[in-house]
Amino acid sequence: MPGQSVFRSLEPLLEQVSKPIQYVGGELNSTVKDWDVAGDATVRWSLMYPDAYEVGVPNQGVMILYEVLNERADALAERTYAVWPDLEALMREHGVPQFTVDAHRPVGDFDLFGLSFSTELGYTNMLTALDLAGIPLHARDRDESHPIVVAGGHAAFNPEPIADFVDAAVVGDGEEAVLAITDIVGDWKRTGRPGGRHELLMRLARTGGVYVPAFYDVTYLPDGRIQRVAPNQPGVPWRVSKHTVMDLDAWPYPKQPLVPLAESVHERMSVEIFRGCTRGCRFCQAGMITRPVRERSITGIGEMVERGLAATGFEEVGLLSLSSADHSEIADVAKGLADRYEGTNTGLSLPSTRVDAFNIDLANELTRNGRRSGLTFAPEGGSERIRKVINKMVSEDDLIRTVSAAYGAGWRQVKLYFMCGLPTETDEDVLQIAELAKKVIETGRQVSGRRDIRCTVSIGGFVPKPHTPFQWAAQLGAEETDARLDKLRQAIRSDRRYGSSIGFRYHDGKPGIVEGLLSRGDRRVGRVIEAVWRAGGRFDGWSEHFSYDRWMEAASAELPAAGVDVAWYTTRERGESEVLPWDHIDSGLDKEWLWQDWLDSLDETEVEDCRWTPCFDCGVCPQMNTEIEIGPTGVKLLPLTVLGSGREAMREHSHA
């Protein structure tokens, strides 16, 4: 019978693997529903974050969709994660399929298998899950007995490298999208599954909001570039639009956040305080594809924090967004929450803080009830010039002023995040990072009168991403990246006055080249992904499992037949007229606007944030029928008043 638990077969294997608790399920606030909760018309989703449990379980996107779907009477959703190689081997040996952690049901029994990709390095884990689930790797080989495989998440904005493996892709916000898909699948099931799998995919594709790769043909020019991507079925749109949820207060999810049984990467309750960003950092795909800015109201945030803390028992609340200090009422949010939870062990954190949006008053509110840990800022570029190129409008004076205030107020540790390999970057731009770090240490020593001041410099390699002004840019090669970082390390270490006070963390250039291949690749890259997986590729986002040589060997074997190579996808600059693999995925951004912003970057021209200035005609609002939603609302958070024995709390609302 479909939907039966495989736990009896799985349980004996768990004593032989590391961290068996990650496969057991039963977390606080998890949901297990009857398999036939709505009879034959039940729509069943298996949701996967394609990484280890400890990384996947706190993922907000999957957590939200899990709850939204399970609130429906005619649907159920369960979660699955990538299994470590030790359990994978045992599952293959004993015939145990990929399973959900909620009820340990086989993933292959569900109607839909949804995967959320925040990074392209999870693609090989998807293939492992498909294979363990008994689902054919290639979409063309599946029939009605197999789930519809749906990709989402930021990486899905270029679904072409995995076009052979997924039946469909959804871009943008998932809340309304999964409900619409559930309606379509439910109607199809209730009416006797007319037309089979093909008809169901046609119904999804014709909505204009679900991309079905099989319904599009790609043709190529003799030099390897794409000639065009065209629909091959009647009624299928030429472009597929992203989904945008408006009025975040109407979607206060997750209401019952999951509390992991095993250790996870984020031991906190998180509330998304706004979605989208219009700062216009040219390297930032997340900011570009999530436009426009939509703020959650101060009272909406307060209600989510109150409900979430009661449901979880966490002692830290993360106020999430791409740049949380940019919320129009962040000072009132922080003060209101700090007032509410004063005297408790509840701490607040802003995981993402811009240098020019930070102030000590805000920092003190955030640490009033919690511990004072290090502060993290992201200047991104070492020199003033390169920050103009990337439109990161933060001056050296801004940074020194901010760290001076922080060190003067008692902080001892600051972390600075930069990128290496940005367009037009020179050695000198990168070496400026060392000079900036030295100034930070010197400033800290002066304002604090102490010598135990620390600054950690963390460097990430720049990878050009689709739907950004840098989508045409050449990527810096791995060897050049490593050479530049080596010069920076020497510059930091050579000055004995500061070297011991500056920590230096960086990734070598090799993983970035693979990420670049996958992020800007087309359908021909799918063969490379499959070859890497067949050669043992798993958990490519983990340094201990990643093998650059395995990827390069697979690329050397698979790409020459198509007349292209890794460098063609990575270190090659594109021209304005080139058809990009993702041009048929509509993020709302005008390609002409992105091209002009690319030219502006080369001229070192900065562009303001359209939240506070007139519109710059990026295209998102008119094309997506959306608009910026920001405060101030003028509403304040009032304290929670405890009644009687203290077991009941009355929430007070003020609309004055």
N, C-alpha and C positions, 0 to 999 in steps of 0.2 A: 504494500500500500504506500502511495506517495506521502511524504511528510512524516514518516516514522523516524524516531530518534535513532541515531547511530551510536549513542553514548555507550551502550554495552560493549560494542566492538572497540570503541575508542579508549575507554577507561583503562584497560590493561596496558595500553601503550604509554600512558602518561607518566608512569613511574620510571620510564626509561629516557625521558627527555628533560631538557632544562626548562625551568619556569613553567611547570605544568599548569599552574593556577590560571595562566592566561587563556587556557582553552576550556575552562570549566563553566563560565557564565554565572548567572545569578547575581549580578551586580545590583546594588540598591538603585531603584527606579527603572530597572530593565523590565521588558514586557514580553510575556509569552501568551499568545492567543490561540484559540482552537484553530486547527488547520482549515476547517470548513466553517469559519465564523459566519459567513454569509452564503453557505451552501455552494453549489457549483459555480456561482458567479464571484466567489472570493478572489480578489486580486492579491497575489502574494509577491512581495519584494524581498530579495536578499540584497543587502547593502554592504558594500565593501570599501574600506579604506585600504588600499593595497600596500600595506606595510605591517610591521609587527604590531601586536596588540598595544604595547606600551606607547606607541606613536599614534595609533589609530583611534583608540578609545576616547581620548579627549577632543577629537576633531569636531569642531562645532557644526560643520556642514552636515556630516553624517548624523550627528546627534539630533539636529533639527529635523531632518527628513524622516528619521526613525520615529520621532514623536508625532509629526504631522500625519504620517501615514497611519500610525496605530490609533489615532483618534477617530479614524473612519470606521464605521460599523461593517463596511464591506471589504476591508483590506487588512492585511497584516504585513509587518516588516520585521525582519530579523537581521542581525549583523554577522559579518564574517571578516576575518583578517588574514593576512599572510601567515602561513605556518613556517616555523624555522626549519632549516634543512634536516635536522635530526628527526623531527616528527614527519616531515614529508616522506623520508625514506621508509619509515615504519608504516605510514598510511599506504604507500604503494605496495609494500610487502604483504600487508594484511587486507588489502582491498577496501580500506576505509576512504570514503569520498570527502571532498571539501565540504565542511559543515558550518552551520551557524553556531555562534556561542550561546544564543538564547535558548533554543530547544534542541540543538544538535541535529537539525534536519539537513538532509543533503541539499546542497546549493542547486544541483541539477533538477530538483523537484519544483522549484519556484517558477512563477510566470516570468519574472523579470530579475535580472542580475545587474544591479546598478553599481558602478565603480566611480569613485570621486578621486580625480588625479590633481593634486596640488603641485606635483612635480612629475616630469617625464620619466624620471628614474624608477618609477613604479611599474613600468610597462612589462618587464620580465616577470614580476610577481603576478600580474594579471594572467599571463600565460600559464604559470604554475597552477593558479586557482582554476582556470578553465579546464586544464588537463586533469587535475585531481577530481574535478566535478563531473567528468565524463562528458563535457561539452566540447564538440569539435573546435579546434583552434580557429579555423577559418569560418567566417559567417556563411559563406556559400555552401558549406557542408551541413548546416543545421536544418532540422525539420521541426514539425510542430511539437515534438516531445522535448525540445530544448528551450530554455529561457531566452527571452529577448535580452541581449547584452547591451547595456546602455552606459556610455561614458559621460561623465560630467566633471566639474571642477575647472580650475583655471587652465590646465594643460589642454582641455578639450576645445579651447578656442583655436587650436590647430589639430584637428583629429586625424589628419591624413596619414601620419606614420602608423597609426593603429587601425586604419580603415579596413584592412583585411580581417581584423579580429573582432570588431564591434559591429553590432547590427544597427546601432543608432548612437547619436551624440546629442546632448542638450547643453547649450551654453547660457551662462548667466545665472541668475538666482533660481534655486531649485524648488522653493516652497510651492508656488502655484503650478510649476511645470510638472512635478510628480503627481499632483492631484489631477491635472488635465490628462496625463498619460493613463492614470488609473481609471478615469472615466472611460477613455477609449477602449482600453483592454477589457474592462468590465462589460461594456456594451457588446463588444465582439464575442465574449464568452457566453453572455446571456442569450444571444441570438444564434447560438450553435456554431460559432467559429467559422462564419462564411468566408470562402476564399483562402482559408488557411493562413499560414504565416505571412505569405506575400501580401494578402489583403490587409492584415493587421499593420504591417510596416507601411503600406500605402496610406492607410488612414492616419498614421502618425506623421508621415512625411508631408501630407497635404495640409497639415495645420500651419506650416511655415515656421514652426518652432522646434522641430525635431529633424536632425540631419541623418539621413539614411545613406551611407556611402555607396551601397550597391546600386542606388538609383541615379548615380552620377558617373559619367565617363570622363577620364582625363587623357588628353592628347598632349604630345610633346613635340618641341621643335628639334631639328637636327643637332643643335648645340646642347641639348639636355634640358633647356628651360621649358616650362609648361606653356603650351599653346592656348588651351582653354579647359575649363571644367564645366561640363554641360549635363543637364538632366537627361535621362534616357527613358523616362516614364511620363505619361500624360498627367498633368495636374501637379507635378512636383515643381516647387519654386526654384528659380535660379540662385537665390540667396536665402539662407536660413538665419532667422533673427534671434538675438539673445533675449532672455527673459529678465524683466526688471520688476522687483517687488516695490511698490510704493506704500507709504504709511507704515513704517516699521512697528508702530504701536499696535497695529492690528495683527501683528505676527510676533507675539512675545515668547518666542521659543529660544532654547528649550525651557519649558515650565518645570520639568522634573529632571534636571541634569543627572547623567549617569555618574555613579561613584565607583571607580574601578576597584576590583579586589586586589589586583596586582599593582605594583608600582608603575606609574606612567610619567610621561615627560612633563605634564602640567598637573600639579596637585593643587588645583584651585577651581573655583566656580567662575565662569566667565560670562559676561554680558556684553553683547555687541552694542556699543553706544551710537555708532552711525556706520553707514555703508557707503562706499565710494570715496573718491578723493579727486580734487581738481587742482592740486598743487602743480601738476604738470611736470613732474620729474620724468625726463624723457626715457630713462632706462626702465621705468616701473610699469610692468604689464598690469599688475593688480590695480593700480590707480587708473590706468586708461580704460580697462575693460569693465570696471564697476561703476563708471559714471552713470548718472549724476550723484551728488552727495545727498543722502537722505538721513537725517538725524532722528534718533529716538528721543522722545521728550524726556525732560527731567523727571516727571512723575512716572512715566513708563519705565525708565531705568530704575527708579526707586522701588517700584512694585516687583520688577524682575529680581532685583537683588534680595528683597525681603523674602519672596517666595522661594528663590533658589537656595538661600542659606537655610531656610526651614526644611527644605527637601533633602539637603545634602549633608549638612554639618561641616562643610568646609570652613576654614578660617581665613581664607584669602579670596578676594574678589578681583578678578582681572577685568578692567574696563577696556574692551577690545575695539579696535578699528585700525585703519591703515595709518592714522596719525591722531591718536586719541586726544591730545591736548588742543586739537583744532576744533573740537565741539564748541559751538557758540556759547554754551553755558557750562563749560567744564569746571570753572571755579565754583559755581553754585552746586554742581553735581558733587564735586569732591568734598566741599564743606558740608553740604547737606548729609552725605553718607557718613562722613567722619563724625558729625554731631550725633546722628542716629545711633551709631555703634560705639560711641565713646564709652570706655570702661569695659568693653568686651575684648576678645582676642581677635576681632575681625580686622584684617588689614586690607588695604586697597593698593592696586598696582596699575600703572599705565605701561603696558609692554612696549608701546611705540610712542616715543616722544621726540618731537622736532626741537632742535637747538633754539630756534627763535620763537617757539611757543611755550617754552619752559620758564617757570619762575619759582622762586623759593616759597612763596605763599602756597602755591599749588603743591609743591613737593612736601611741605610740612603737613598739609592736610592729608596727603596720601600716606604719610608715615605716622600719623598721630596715634593710631591704635595698633600699629604693627611694627616690625623691625625695620631699621634703616639699613637697607642693603645698598649695593652699588647703583650708580646711575648709568644708563646707556644712551648715547647720542649717535646720530648717523650723519656726519658731514658728507660722506660718500666720496668726495674728491679732495685730494690733498691741497690743491692750489686754487686760488680765486678764479683763475682762468678756466680750469676744468669744471668748476662748479657752475660757471656760466654756460658751458657747453651742455651740461646735463640738466640745466634749469633748476639746480638746487640752490635756491636763493638764500644762502647762509654765508655771511662774511666771517673772516677770521676774528674780527672784533666781536661778532655775535657769540662765537664759541668761547672766546676768552672771558667775556663778560658773564656768560652762563656758568662756566666751570669755576670762575672766581666766586660767584655767589654760592655755589654748591659747597666748595671747599671751606668757604668762610662760615657756612651754616653747620659745619660739622661732618660733612661727608669726607671720606678718605679715599674712595675708589671711584674712578670714572672709566667707562669703557667707550671707545670710539670705533665706529664701524666705517670702513672705506671699501671702495672697489678698485680693482686693478684691471687694466685692459679697456678702459673707456675710449670711445672714438676720439681721435686726434691726440690722445695722451702721449706724453713723452716721459723719458726717465726722470726729468726734472719735476714734472707734476707729481710723480709718485714719491720722489725724495722729499718733497715738501711735507709729506705726512710725518716724517721724522722730525722736521723742524717744528711742526705744529704740536706734536706730542711733547717735545722738550719745553715749549712755551706753556703748555698745560701744567706740566710738573712744576716749573718755576713759579707760575702764578699760584698754584696750590700751596707751595711752600711759603710764599710771601704773605698770602692772606690768612693762613692758618698758624703760621709760626712753627710749623712742624716739619719733620723730615720723612715721616712715614706716609707720604702721599704716593698714591699709585695711579697709573694710567695704563689700561690695556688697549693695544691697537689690534683690531681684528680685521683681516682683509679677505674679501671674497672676490672671485674672478667674475668679470662682467660677461654675461651671456645675452646677446641680442634676442629679443622676444617678439613674437607676432603682435600686431595691433599696437605697436609703439612707434614713435618717430625713428627709433634705432633699428627697426626691422630690416632696413636696407644696409646696415653697417657691416663692415668686415670685423670678424672676431679676432682677437689677438691669439696667436698660436701658443701651444702649451709651453714650448721651450722659451719663447720670448717672455711669457708671463713669469715663468720660474726665474729667469735671469733678472727681470726687473725687481721681483720680490727679494732676490738675494742681495741686490744692491741696497734695498731699503733696510733689510736686516742688518747689514754691515753699518749703515749710516746710524742706526739706532744704537747698536752695540759699541760703536767706536768712541762715543762720548761718555767717558766714565762718570761725569757729573750726573747723568740722567739714565744711562743705560740700565742700571739695576732696578730703577723705579718704573720702567716701561716694559710691560709684557707684550709679546708679539705672537699673534696666532694667525695662521693663514692656511689656505688649501692650495695644493699645487695645481698647475694648469690643466692636468689631464681630465679630471671629472668634468670640468667646464666644457671641454671639447665634445665629449659625449653628450652632455646636456644640450649643447649647441646643435649638434647633429639631429637630435630628437625634437628640439623645439622648433626648428625651421625646416625640418625635413618634409618630404612628400611621401606618396604611397610606396615609392621604391625603397624607402628606409625600412618598411615593414619586414622585408626579407632579412635585413641585418638584425633587427630585434629578435626574430624567430631563431636565427642562427646562433646568436649569443645565448638565448635561453636553452637551446638544445645542447650547447657546449657547457652548460652548468651555470649560466648567469642567474643570480638571485640577489635580492636586496642590494641593488646597485647604489642606493642612497647611503649605504653604510660602508665606510672606508675599508673595513676589514673584509668585506665581501666583494667590493668593486675590483674589476680587473680591466685596466685600460687596454692591455694587450689582447684580451679576449674580444673586446669591441673592435679594435683595429684589424684583427685577423678576420673577423666576420665581415667587416666592411670591405676589406681587400678581396674577399671571395665573392661577395654579392653585388657590389656596385659597378665594377668595370663593365659588365654586360650592358648596363644602361648608359655607359659613357660618362659617368660621374664618379666622384670620390668624396672622401670626408672633407677635404679642403674646399671643394665646390660648394658644400653646404655651410661651411663654418667661416673660413677666413676670406671668402669672396664677397666683395661689395656688390650690391644689386643696383640696377638702374631703375629710373622712374617708370619705364614702360613695362617692366617685367611683371608677368602674372605670378603672384605669390601663391603658395599652396593653400592659403587660408582666405583668399580674397572672396570666396563665396560664403564665408561665415561673417554675418553682419553684426559687428559690435556696436554699430551706431556711429562710429568715427568715420568721417569723410577721409578717403585715402588722400585726396588733394590736400586736406588740412594737415595730415600726418607728414606728407612730403614737404610742405612748407615749413613745418616745425623742424624737420630734419635739416633743411637748408638754414633755418635760423640757428640751429645748434652749431653748424659749421662756422657761422658768423659770430658765434658767442653772444647771441641775442636772447635776452631773458623774456619770459612771458608770465604775466601775473596770474593769480588764482581767480577764476571767474566767480567764485563765491562772493567776492567783495568788490569786483570790478565788472564793467560791462561784458557781455558775452563775446567770446572769441570765435564763435561759429565752428566748433569742433564737429557739430552735427548730431550729437547724441540726443539732446532734448526733442528737437522736431522729428527726427527719424524714429525714435523709440516712443514718442508721445509721452515723454516724462518731463519732469522739472525738478530743479533743486528744491529740497525741503530742509530748511534750517530755521533755528530760533532767532532771537530769544523769545521764549514763551511768556516770560514774566512771572512764572510760577515758581514757588519755593517748595523744597521738601520739608515737611514738618516732622518733628520727632514722633517716634512710635510711642503711644501711651499705653502703659501696662495696667491692666485692670485686675482687681481681686488678688488671686493667688499668684498672678504672674504667668499663668499658663495660657491666657488668652491675650491677644494683642489687637488693639483697634487701630486700623490705619486711618490717619486723618488726611483728607485732601484739602488743599487750598487752591482756589482759583482766583484769588484776589490779585 
